[in-house]
Amino acid sequence: MKFKRILLIFLVAVIGSTAGFAQDKLSKKERTDMLNGSQGSRYFIEGEKNLVLDEMEKAYFYFQKAMEFSPKEPAIHYKVAEVLVKTNQAEKAMPYATKAAELDPENKYYSLMLAEIYTNLKQPLKAADILEKLTSDGENNQQYNLDLASIYLNSGELDKALTVLDRAEDYYGVMEPITLQKQRIYLNKNNLSQAITEGEKLMEARPGNPAYVMNLVEILYNNNRVDQALELVLGEIKKYPNQPELQMAAHTLLKDKGNIDESIHYLYSAFASPDLDPEVKSKTFISQLNEIKTQNQEILLDSLETLMNMSSPDNDMIYAALGERKMREQKQAEGIEYFKKSLLINPKNAKMLEQVILGSFGENADFIELEKFTILGVDEFPQKPEFWFYDGVVKSAQKKDEEAVASLQKAIELNAGKNPQLDQVAYGALGSSLYNLGDKEEAFLNFDKALEINPNDEQVLNNYSYFLSLEKKNLEKAKTMSDKVVKRFPENGTFLDTHAWVLFQMEDYEGAKKFMDLALKHEAEPSGVMLEHYGDILFHLGKENEAISYWKKAEGSPEASDKLSRKIKEGKYHE
């Protein structure tokens, strides 16, 4: 037991003396620096976490706390600058970025941050100085030459930009963006020969690419070197005969020189290729449509149309071009059909949609078919009131009056009075649909709104007077309106029928017969309503047998009243 106590005392003494020796190894300053470094690291880590979470205020706070403990740590200064740049405080970030770069001049990211701040502060040439130092320092930072060239270009330092682009080309090799930028600079400096050399260099580096040939052709053509451009194109076609872009270029250049027959040969070759962009085909076809119409021109257009249909079938732009030709030939129905095909592939053409809708209205309009395109209109262009109006009219024509009311009200809401004519026709159509739904007072209010804008709209005047006659309400007003219409349109059967019915309700049967005789005279195929109305008028004039004869003619018509069968059966009038 005594031995154990002695051993324990010995161990305590040894451990105590060892600990004291270790503490003597670090000075007080060193121990303080270690503690500060530890504290600074903890704050730095918290700052990084919040920076990742986009919590900029917290990140800034923690980085500032870290700086209090480690004021000479460049990474902390860099991070403070990064937070300030991200929060659009470039000027405030400048001293921190500068300090980071001073503390660690070998760290390129600190220099890049400083360059970014100079750029944000509209001091591009100072940013350029930094990038110049980076890119001149061996192979490692050559990727920044393109940024440097962009700065010089934006600053108008074209010679410096060229020097840097040459440096970039040495690093990356011949590349399209670099070459095209050098060409622009040379052309800006009126150095055409060097711009051409650059184009040739790109063609040699990437043989068989028509885009690079076309780039050089465009430069030559724009500088009145048509022969040189044509020689280049024809030479490339010999090497690569299946490139329709080059054939189109040959067509344009030969046509420019007056070699029409040869130019058409290349045009046909290009159009026969499925690889030629349909947009190019359609635009070229339209440009041919704009030329003077001759027999040879029509033959050319026929051939191009055939080639387009074979090489680019079911393409919206091709259908649009073919439709345009039919419209110019006054073949509207055929043109509309092509436009429909185009829109069913790509409905994002508001002008064409409107052409199709307006061109499809008429006496024998297929409203079910037409509704497909009014729905396309409101789906693709929901902020255009015109398409809501067309949709409402088409739905009204199909007796879909609830849907019609919704669309017409939407048209009026979107229009907001900007187009009074649209409001006027929409109010008129809305009145008719509301009447059909039984909301008669609201219907008449909308008719009144329509006539406030245009007191002479014959459709509104006719419908309004007819509905009033059915209600046997304000018959004098109805007569005044229908009289106004038949004076302007004395041969319109529908308007004459309305006026006759207004007179009938006013018990002016002789007057009603006079106008109904005119209505039937001017109507090739009288509707069931007109025939039934004529029978009603004849009955009230004491001509029962003639009345029954006309009622029978109206029998079976979907427009006839539900009282018609009873009239025929009983041989007398029923309201």
C-alpha positions, 0 to 999 in steps of 0.5 A: 500500500505504501508503495502505491502511494509513492508511485502515485506521487511520482506520477503526479510529479512527472506529469506536472513537470511535463505539462509545465515544460510544454507551456513554456514552449509557446509564448503568450503572443503565440498562444493568443494568435492560436486562440484568435485563429481558432475563433476566426476559423469558426466565424469564417465557417459560419460566414461560408454557410450563410453565403451558400444559403444566400443569407448575405447579411448574416454572411457579412456579419460573420466574415467581419467577426472573423476579420477581427480575429484574423485581420491579415487573412486574405481569404476573409477579405476576399469573402467580404468583397464577394458578399458586397459584390453580390449585393451590388455594393461594388464600391464598398467591396473595392478596399476588401478585394484590393487588400486580399490581392495585396496579401496574396498576389499569387492567388488569381481569384483575388485578382479576378474579383478585383477585375470584376469590381472595376468592370462594375464600377465602369472602369474597364481599362483597370480591369484590363490591366489586371487581366493583362498581368494574368494572361502574360504570366505563362500558359496557365491563365490564357483562358481569360484572353477572351474576357480581356478582348471583350473589354478592349472591344467595348472600350474601342481599343481595337488594336489591343483587342486584335493582339489579345484575340491573336493570343487566344487563337494561339492558345485555342487554335482557329475558332469561329467566335475568335475569327468572326470577331477579328473579321469585324475588327478588320472590316471596321478598320477598312482592312478588307484583305485581312478580313478575307484572309481570316475567312479563308483561314476558318474555311481551311481549318473547318473544310466542308462547313457551308456556314464558313463559306457563306460568311466569306461570301457575304463579306465579298458580296457586301464589298462589291466582289460578286465575281470573287464570291461566285468563284468561291461558291462554285468551287465549293459546290464542286467539292461538296455538291450536296450543300443547298445553302451554297446552291442558294448562294449560287442562285442569288449571285448568278441572278445578280449577274443576269444569268437567269437560266443558270441561276434557276438551275441552282434554285431547283437543286436547292429546293429539291433538298430536304436539308434546306431550311423550310424557312429559307424556301418559304421566304424565297418563294414569297420573294418570287411571288413579289416579282412581275407576273409572267408565264415563265414566272408562273412555271417557275412558281409551279415547279418550286411548289412541287419541289417544296411539297416533295422535299418539305412536306407537312411544314407550317412555313411551306403551307403558309407560303403556298396559302399566300400564293393562292390568296394573291391569285384570288383563290381565297378558299384554297388559301384558307385551307393552306393557312389552316394546315399551317396553323394546326402545326404552328398556331403562333401566327395571330395575323394568319389566325385572323385571316382564317377566321374572317375568311371562313365566315359567310353564308355556308360557314362551317362553324364547328370547323371554325370554332377549332381556330377561334379556340386556338386564338384564345388559347395562343393569344389570351390577351387579344380581345378580337379572338374572344369576340370571334369565339363568342360569335362562332359559339353563338351561331352554334346556339352555345349561348352560355359559352358565347356570353362568357367569351363576349364578356371577356372580349369587352373586358380586355378591350376596355374601350380601346377599340369602340368598333369591337365594343359595338359589335360585341355588345350587339352579339352579347345582346342576342345570346343573352336574349336566347338565354332568357335574360331579356332586359340585359339583352336590350341594355346591351343592344342600347350600348351597341347603338350608342356607339353606332346607331346605324348597325343594321344587324343590331337594329334588325335583331333588336326590333325583332326581339322587341316584336316577339315580346310585343314591347316598345313596338313603335321603337321596333318599327322605327329601327326596322324601317331604318334598316329596310330603307337601306337594304330594300332587297334583304329578305331577312330584314324585310321579314323582321319589318313585316313581323313588327307590323304584324304585331302592330296588327298592320296585316296589309303592311306586313303582307306587303313586306313579306311579299318582298322578303319572299321575292328576294329570298331564293330559299325562304327559311321555315320562319319566313314561310310560317310568318307568311302563313300567319299574316295570310290567316289574319287577312282571312286567307285560311287556305293559303295560310295552311298551304304556307304553314305546310311548306314550313313543316319540318324546318328546324326554325319553325315554331313549336305551334306549327303542327297545331296550326296545320292540324286545327287550321287556325293561328296559335301564338 
